[in-house]
Amino acid sequence: MSKRDELIAKYAADLKDKCGVNPDMDLLTKVTIGCGPSIYNADAATVSGSDDSELATVKNNFLIKKLGLKEGPNLDKGIDAVMETYGKSNRNKYRAVVYYLLTKHFKKESVYK
């Protein structure tokens, strides 16, 4: 099993155990690949739900640039909803899992088809 496959399995377990979501493995794999090499860097692989600058990066680089969403209050609400789903007290929020949940939340799976 490759390192990426191991990480995808870990992300799928997080989705099931911490978020109560049965993941679409094909979409999760594509989202993980889309994260690029950041998944192998301990700091870059996670998202801090309490760091405003980090959440702004998620909004700008992922929601607006990658998913093509328009700037607006609904983006912050979506990020808040995903952080709530993942569990605010959960310290390790994997970037790929957050991006997967955001993709599902905004119904933008077509970006990864």
Secondary structure, DSSP 8 states (H G I E B T S, - for coil): --HHHHHHHHHHHHHHHHH-----HHHHHHHHHHTGGGGGSTTTTEE-TT-HHHHHHIIIIIIIIIS----SHHHHHHHHHHHHHH-TT-S-EEHHHHHHHHHHHTT-GGGG-
